[in-house]
Amino acid sequence: MTKADIVHAVYTRLGGFSKKESADLVDLVFETMKETLGRGEKIKISGFGNFVLRDKRQRQGRNPQTGEPITITERRVLNFKASQLLKQALNGDEGAAPSESTAAKDA
């Protein structure tokens, strides 16, 4: 799915916005998320998941082609952890907890 697809979904599902307003709304959401992560804050979207920025330290690594040791610089990485509700929706277990579904199969 592309950003244009998201804009189109907002336009068709909400109905009260023009395509331009829908695009502006999507841009505003993404810009707000970018700014929040840039400040080092977490983003928690209930029922969807968490976006967390982590700092990775400088470390030693190897060039895979030559085997030569190199220094990997410190950097920030973005992690996403899906919520339990999203995981269940993706796996088709909308109403059942994982332990309940395995217990039913064993019986």
VMD Tcl script that builds the backbone (N, CA, C; Angstrom):
set m [mol new atoms 321]
animate dup $m
set s [atomselect $m all]
$s set {name element resname resid chain x y z} {
  {N N MET 1 A 0.847 -1.172 0.000}
  {CA C MET 1 A 0.000 0.000 0.000}
  {C C MET 1 A 0.893 1.236 0.000}
  {N N THR 2 A 0.554 2.187 -0.827}
  {CA C THR 2 A 1.330 3.423 -0.911}
  {C C THR 2 A 0.604 4.543 -0.175}
  {N N LYS 3 A 1.301 5.659 -0.047}
  {CA C LYS 3 A 0.691 6.828 0.587}
  {C C LYS 3 A -0.541 7.281 -0.203}
  {N N ALA 4 A -0.463 7.203 -1.525}
  {CA C ALA 4 A -1.604 7.575 -2.372}
  {C C ALA 4 A -2.803 6.657 -2.097}
  {N N ASP 5 A -2.540 5.382 -1.841}
  {CA C ASP 5 A -3.616 4.442 -1.505}
  {C C ASP 5 A -4.267 4.819 -0.174}
  {N N ILE 6 A -3.454 5.252 0.781}
  {CA C ILE 6 A -3.985 5.669 2.084}
  {C C ILE 6 A -4.845 6.919 1.911}
  {N N VAL 7 A -4.371 7.864 1.109}
  {CA C VAL 7 A -5.136 9.090 0.837}
  {C C VAL 7 A -6.476 8.721 0.201}
  {N N HIS 8 A -6.448 7.813 -0.758}
  {CA C HIS 8 A -7.685 7.400 -1.424}
  {C C HIS 8 A -8.644 6.717 -0.442}
  {N N ALA 9 A -8.110 5.888 0.468}
  {CA C ALA 9 A -8.945 5.220 1.464}
  {C C ALA 9 A -9.596 6.240 2.400}
  {N N VAL 10 A -8.843 7.249 2.828}
  {CA C VAL 10 A -9.401 8.304 3.688}
  {C C VAL 10 A -10.488 9.058 2.926}
  {N N TYR 11 A -10.219 9.368 1.673}
  {CA C TYR 11 A -11.173 10.104 0.842}
  {C C TYR 11 A -12.485 9.331 0.671}
  {N N THR 12 A -12.383 8.032 0.392}
  {CA C THR 12 A -13.597 7.252 0.122}
  {C C THR 12 A -14.344 6.860 1.400}
  {N N ARG 13 A -13.623 6.574 2.478}
  {CA C ARG 13 A -14.285 6.098 3.696}
  {C C ARG 13 A -14.869 7.212 4.549}
  {N N LEU 14 A -14.213 8.356 4.593}
  {CA C LEU 14 A -14.707 9.436 5.439}
  {C C LEU 14 A -15.699 10.333 4.710}
  {N N GLY 15 A -15.518 10.504 3.422}
  {CA C GLY 15 A -16.506 11.192 2.614}
  {C C GLY 15 A -16.603 12.705 2.770}
  {N N GLY 16 A -16.308 13.273 3.913}
  {CA C GLY 16 A -16.489 14.703 4.114}
  {C C GLY 16 A -15.323 15.553 3.649}
  {N N PHE 17 A -14.280 14.934 3.126}
  {CA C PHE 17 A -13.081 15.664 2.723}
  {C C PHE 17 A -12.887 15.581 1.219}
  {N N SER 18 A -12.271 16.620 0.657}
  {CA C SER 18 A -11.856 16.553 -0.742}
  {C C SER 18 A -10.581 15.716 -0.808}
  {N N LYS 19 A -10.162 15.382 -2.045}
  {CA C LYS 19 A -8.915 14.610 -2.187}
  {C C LYS 19 A -7.731 15.401 -1.637}
  {N N LYS 20 A -7.720 16.704 -1.865}
  {CA C LYS 20 A -6.630 17.561 -1.374}
  {C C LYS 20 A -6.618 17.572 0.155}
  {N N GLU 21 A -7.797 17.701 0.756}
  {CA C GLU 21 A -7.880 17.709 2.218}
  {C C GLU 21 A -7.475 16.354 2.791}
  {N N SER 22 A -7.851 15.275 2.120}
  {CA C SER 22 A -7.460 13.935 2.557}
  {C C SER 22 A -5.939 13.777 2.505}
  {N N ALA 23 A -5.325 14.282 1.428}
  {CA C ALA 23 A -3.869 14.212 1.294}
  {C C ALA 23 A -3.195 15.041 2.389}
  {N N ASP 24 A -3.752 16.224 2.670}
  {CA C ASP 24 A -3.191 17.076 3.723}
  {C C ASP 24 A -3.301 16.395 5.091}
  {N N LEU 25 A -4.407 15.725 5.330}
  {CA C LEU 25 A -4.620 15.028 6.603}
  {C C LEU 25 A -3.609 13.897 6.785}
  {N N VAL 26 A -3.415 13.101 5.748}
  {CA C VAL 26 A -2.446 12.004 5.804}
  {C C VAL 26 A -1.034 12.561 5.999}
  {N N ASP 27 A -0.704 13.632 5.261}
  {CA C ASP 27 A 0.614 14.263 5.411}
  {C C ASP 27 A 0.823 14.772 6.834}
  {N N LEU 28 A -0.212 15.354 7.414}
  {CA C LEU 28 A -0.125 15.882 8.774}
  {C C LEU 28 A 0.127 14.762 9.789}
  {N N VAL 29 A -0.558 13.644 9.624}
  {CA C VAL 29 A -0.352 12.509 10.536}
  {C C VAL 29 A 1.093 12.013 10.445}
  {N N PHE 30 A 1.585 11.813 9.217}
  {CA C PHE 30 A 2.956 11.322 9.049}
  {C C PHE 30 A 3.981 12.339 9.545}
  {N N GLU 31 A 3.753 13.608 9.293}
  {CA C GLU 31 A 4.676 14.652 9.749}
  {C C GLU 31 A 4.724 14.701 11.273}
  {N N THR 32 A 3.552 14.578 11.912}
  {CA C THR 32 A 3.491 14.569 13.373}
  {C C THR 32 A 4.241 13.366 13.937}
  {N N MET 33 A 4.073 12.220 13.306}
  {CA C MET 33 A 4.795 11.012 13.753}
  {C C MET 33 A 6.301 11.206 13.607}
  {N N LYS 34 A 6.724 11.781 12.481}
  {CA C LYS 34 A 8.151 12.018 12.235}
  {C C LYS 34 A 8.750 12.951 13.284}
  {N N GLU 35 A 8.039 14.041 13.576}
  {CA C GLU 35 A 8.525 15.005 14.564}
  {C C GLU 35 A 8.601 14.380 15.955}
  {N N THR 36 A 7.587 13.604 16.315}
  {CA C THR 36 A 7.557 12.956 17.626}
  {C C THR 36 A 8.716 11.981 17.771}
  {N N LEU 37 A 8.946 11.153 16.770}
  {CA C LEU 37 A 10.069 10.212 16.813}
  {C C LEU 37 A 11.400 10.948 16.802}
  {N N GLY 38 A 11.476 12.054 16.073}
  {CA C GLY 38 A 12.694 12.857 16.024}
  {C C GLY 38 A 13.080 13.414 17.380}
  {N N ARG 39 A 12.085 13.671 18.236}
  {CA C ARG 39 A 12.346 14.138 19.600}
  {C C ARG 39 A 12.699 12.990 20.536}
  {N N GLY 40 A 12.670 11.757 20.020}
  {CA C GLY 40 A 13.016 10.604 20.837}
  {C C GLY 40 A 11.848 10.043 21.638}
  {N N GLU 41 A 10.628 10.490 21.336}
  {CA C GLU 41 A 9.449 10.001 22.055}
  {C C GLU 41 A 8.885 8.769 21.364}
  {N N LYS 42 A 8.157 7.945 22.139}
  {CA C LYS 42 A 7.486 6.769 21.601}
  {C C LYS 42 A 6.146 7.179 21.011}
  {N N ILE 43 A 5.662 6.364 20.089}
  {CA C ILE 43 A 4.301 6.532 19.577}
  {C C ILE 43 A 3.560 5.236 19.873}
  {N N LYS 44 A 2.477 5.341 20.625}
  {CA C LYS 44 A 1.669 4.179 20.965}
  {C C LYS 44 A 0.280 4.376 20.375}
  {N N ILE 45 A -0.094 3.506 19.443}
  {CA C ILE 45 A -1.405 3.571 18.813}
  {C C ILE 45 A -2.190 2.361 19.304}
  {N N SER 46 A -3.176 2.627 20.149}
  {CA C SER 46 A -3.957 1.564 20.762}
  {C C SER 46 A -4.604 0.682 19.698}
  {N N GLY 47 A -4.466 -0.617 19.862}
  {CA C GLY 47 A -5.036 -1.569 18.917}
  {C C GLY 47 A -4.196 -1.771 17.675}
  {N N PHE 48 A -3.076 -1.061 17.556}
  {CA C PHE 48 A -2.212 -1.184 16.379}
  {C C PHE 48 A -0.801 -1.581 16.772}
  {N N GLY 49 A -0.135 -0.745 17.596}
  {CA C GLY 49 A 1.217 -1.087 18.018}
  {C C GLY 49 A 1.999 0.113 18.505}
  {N N ASN 50 A 3.290 -0.116 18.757}
  {CA C ASN 50 A 4.186 0.916 19.282}
  {C C ASN 50 A 5.352 1.132 18.321}
  {N N PHE 51 A 5.688 2.399 18.105}
  {CA C PHE 51 A 6.885 2.782 17.371}
  {C C PHE 51 A 7.870 3.328 18.401}
  {N N VAL 52 A 9.070 2.747 18.465}
  {CA C VAL 52 A 10.061 3.149 19.452}
  {C C VAL 52 A 11.393 3.385 18.746}
  {N N LEU 53 A 12.023 4.506 19.059}
  {CA C LEU 53 A 13.334 4.829 18.521}
  {C C LEU 53 A 14.389 4.357 19.521}
  {N N ARG 54 A 15.353 3.557 19.043}
  {CA C ARG 54 A 16.414 3.066 19.907}
  {C C ARG 54 A 17.757 3.575 19.403}
  {N N ASP 55 A 18.665 3.816 20.342}
  {CA C ASP 55 A 20.031 4.196 19.986}
  {C C ASP 55 A 20.898 2.949 20.006}
  {N N LYS 56 A 21.617 2.699 18.911}
  {CA C LYS 56 A 22.553 1.577 18.865}
  {C C LYS 56 A 23.962 2.132 19.035}
  {N N ARG 57 A 24.734 1.466 19.862}
  {CA C ARG 57 A 26.114 1.905 20.112}
  {C C ARG 57 A 27.016 1.575 18.934}
  {N N GLN 58 A 28.161 2.255 18.914}
  {CA C GLN 58 A 29.197 1.934 17.933}
  {C C GLN 58 A 29.708 0.542 18.249}
  {N N ARG 59 A 30.005 -0.256 17.209}
  {CA C ARG 59 A 30.485 -1.609 17.455}
  {C C ARG 59 A 31.384 -2.067 16.324}
  {N N GLN 60 A 32.073 -3.160 16.580}
  {CA C GLN 60 A 32.956 -3.742 15.572}
  {C C GLN 60 A 32.154 -4.700 14.696}
  {N N GLY 61 A 32.448 -4.696 13.413}
  {CA C GLY 61 A 31.829 -5.616 12.475}
  {C C GLY 61 A 32.860 -6.060 11.453}
  {N N ARG 62 A 32.416 -6.771 10.446}
  {CA C ARG 62 A 33.317 -7.235 9.389}
  {C C ARG 62 A 32.699 -6.948 8.032}
  {N N ASN 63 A 33.561 -6.593 7.078}
  {CA C ASN 63 A 33.130 -6.463 5.695}
  {C C ASN 63 A 32.872 -7.887 5.182}
  {N N PRO 64 A 31.649 -8.213 4.753}
  {CA C PRO 64 A 31.356 -9.595 4.357}
  {C C PRO 64 A 32.125 -10.056 3.112}
  {N N GLN 65 A 32.541 -9.121 2.269}
  {CA C GLN 65 A 33.266 -9.517 1.052}
  {C C GLN 65 A 34.735 -9.802 1.324}
  {N N THR 66 A 35.362 -8.970 2.175}
  {CA C THR 66 A 36.805 -9.107 2.395}
  {C C THR 66 A 37.138 -9.720 3.749}
  {N N GLY 67 A 36.178 -9.706 4.681}
  {CA C GLY 67 A 36.448 -10.205 6.021}
  {C C GLY 67 A 37.205 -9.196 6.878}
  {N N GLU 68 A 37.483 -8.033 6.321}
  {CA C GLU 68 A 38.240 -6.991 7.018}
  {C C GLU 68 A 37.396 -6.373 8.137}
  {N N PRO 69 A 37.970 -6.183 9.333}
  {CA C PRO 69 A 37.207 -5.563 10.432}
  {C C PRO 69 A 36.890 -4.100 10.118}
  {N N ILE 70 A 35.682 -3.685 10.463}
  {CA C ILE 70 A 35.275 -2.297 10.291}
  {C C ILE 70 A 34.537 -1.847 11.540}
  {N N THR 71 A 34.430 -0.534 11.704}
  {CA C THR 71 A 33.678 0.024 12.823}
  {C C THR 71 A 32.318 0.464 12.302}
  {N N ILE 72 A 31.260 -0.055 12.908}
  {CA C ILE 72 A 29.903 0.339 12.551}
  {C C ILE 72 A 29.537 1.504 13.449}
  {N N THR 73 A 29.182 2.629 12.837}
  {CA C THR 73 A 28.926 3.845 13.606}
  {C C THR 73 A 27.647 3.724 14.430}
  {N N GLU 74 A 27.570 4.553 15.481}
  {CA C GLU 74 A 26.348 4.557 16.277}
  {C C GLU 74 A 25.241 5.198 15.465}
  {N N ARG 75 A 24.004 4.734 15.716}
  {CA C ARG 75 A 22.883 5.261 14.951}
  {C C ARG 75 A 21.590 5.005 15.703}
  {N N ARG 76 A 20.527 5.621 15.198}
  {CA C ARG 76 A 19.200 5.419 15.774}
  {C C ARG 76 A 18.421 4.503 14.834}
  {N N VAL 77 A 17.699 3.562 15.415}
  {CA C VAL 77 A 16.881 2.661 14.611}
  {C C VAL 77 A 15.448 2.710 15.113}
  {N N LEU 78 A 14.513 2.531 14.201}
  {CA C LEU 78 A 13.096 2.548 14.531}
  {C C LEU 78 A 12.599 1.116 14.644}
  {N N ASN 79 A 11.978 0.802 15.771}
  {CA C ASN 79 A 11.390 -0.513 15.977}
  {C C ASN 79 A 9.879 -0.369 16.047}
  {N N PHE 80 A 9.184 -1.354 15.500}
  {CA C PHE 80 A 7.733 -1.403 15.605}
  {C C PHE 80 A 7.352 -2.717 16.254}
  {N N LYS 81 A 6.515 -2.626 17.266}
  {CA C LYS 81 A 6.014 -3.836 17.917}
  {C C LYS 81 A 4.504 -3.824 17.789}
  {N N ALA 82 A 3.964 -4.821 17.098}
  {CA C ALA 82 A 2.530 -4.910 16.864}
  {C C ALA 82 A 1.795 -5.221 18.161}
  {N N SER 83 A 0.597 -4.658 18.305}
  {CA C SER 83 A -0.221 -4.947 19.479}
  {C C SER 83 A -0.798 -6.350 19.368}
  {N N GLN 84 A -1.269 -6.870 20.487}
  {CA C GLN 84 A -1.870 -8.193 20.499}
  {C C GLN 84 A -3.106 -8.232 19.590}
  {N N LEU 85 A -3.890 -7.151 19.587}
  {CA C LEU 85 A -5.086 -7.095 18.731}
  {C C LEU 85 A -4.721 -7.184 17.256}
  {N N LEU 86 A -3.660 -6.488 16.849}
  {CA C LEU 86 A -3.223 -6.534 15.450}
  {C C LEU 86 A -2.720 -7.928 15.104}
  {N N LYS 87 A -1.951 -8.528 15.990}
  {CA C LYS 87 A -1.445 -9.881 15.745}
  {C C LYS 87 A -2.592 -10.867 15.565}
  {N N GLN 88 A -3.595 -10.758 16.421}
  {CA C GLN 88 A -4.747 -11.654 16.325}
  {C C GLN 88 A -5.504 -11.431 15.018}
  {N N ALA 89 A -5.667 -10.176 14.619}
  {CA C ALA 89 A -6.370 -9.877 13.377}
  {C C ALA 89 A -5.613 -10.424 12.168}
  {N N LEU 90 A -4.290 -10.343 12.190}
  {CA C LEU 90 A -3.480 -10.829 11.072}
  {C C LEU 90 A -3.479 -12.351 10.990}
  {N N ASN 91 A -3.630 -13.002 12.140}
  {CA C ASN 91 A -3.615 -14.460 12.179}
  {C C ASN 91 A -5.005 -15.066 12.145}
  {N N GLY 92 A -6.033 -14.244 12.056}
  {CA C GLY 92 A -7.395 -14.738 11.967}
  {C C GLY 92 A -7.960 -15.251 13.275}
  {N N ASP 93 A -7.321 -14.914 14.401}
  {CA C ASP 93 A -7.789 -15.351 15.718}
  {C C ASP 93 A -8.500 -14.206 16.405}
  {N N GLU 94 A -9.431 -13.586 15.747}
  {CA C GLU 94 A -10.073 -12.372 16.252}
  {C C GLU 94 A -10.588 -12.501 17.677}
  {N N GLY 95 A -11.254 -13.616 18.029}
  {CA C GLY 95 A -11.874 -13.700 19.345}
  {C C GLY 95 A -11.162 -14.578 20.349}
  {N N ALA 96 A -10.232 -15.399 19.912}
  {CA C ALA 96 A -9.642 -16.391 20.816}
  {C C ALA 96 A -8.222 -16.024 21.207}
  {N N ALA 97 A -7.895 -16.311 22.446}
  {CA C ALA 97 A -6.515 -16.165 22.912}
  {C C ALA 97 A -5.733 -17.366 22.394}
  {N N PRO 98 A -4.399 -17.245 22.220}
  {CA C PRO 98 A -3.613 -18.355 21.677}
  {C C PRO 98 A -3.764 -19.644 22.475}
  {N N SER 99 A -3.836 -19.576 23.809}
  {CA C SER 99 A -3.925 -20.791 24.609}
  {C C SER 99 A -5.273 -21.473 24.436}
  {N N GLU 100 A -6.336 -20.703 24.212}
  {CA C GLU 100 A -7.658 -21.282 24.030}
  {C C GLU 100 A -7.739 -22.061 22.719}
  {N N SER 101 A -7.143 -21.526 21.654}
  {CA C SER 101 A -7.237 -22.187 20.361}
  {C C SER 101 A -6.439 -23.502 20.349}
  {N N THR 102 A -5.303 -23.547 21.049}
  {CA C THR 102 A -4.523 -24.784 21.093}
  {C C THR 102 A -5.200 -25.822 21.978}
  {N N ALA 103 A -5.871 -25.388 23.034}
  {CA C ALA 103 A -6.571 -26.325 23.913}
  {C C ALA 103 A -7.736 -26.976 23.173}
  {N N ALA 104 A -8.416 -26.219 22.308}
  {CA C ALA 104 A -9.537 -26.760 21.545}
  {C C ALA 104 A -9.065 -27.789 20.526}
  {N N LYS 105 A -7.872 -27.595 19.967}
  {CA C LYS 105 A -7.350 -28.537 18.979}
  {C C LYS 105 A -6.950 -29.858 19.631}
  {N N ASP 106 A -6.463 -29.785 20.879}
  {CA C ASP 106 A -6.006 -30.980 21.584}
  {C C ASP 106 A -7.158 -31.875 22.022}
  {N N ALA 107 A -8.330 -31.286 22.244}
  {CA C ALA 107 A -9.477 -32.047 22.770}
  {C C ALA 107 A -10.106 -32.958 21.756}
}
mol reanalyze $m
mol bondsrecalc $m
mol representation Tube
mol addrep $m
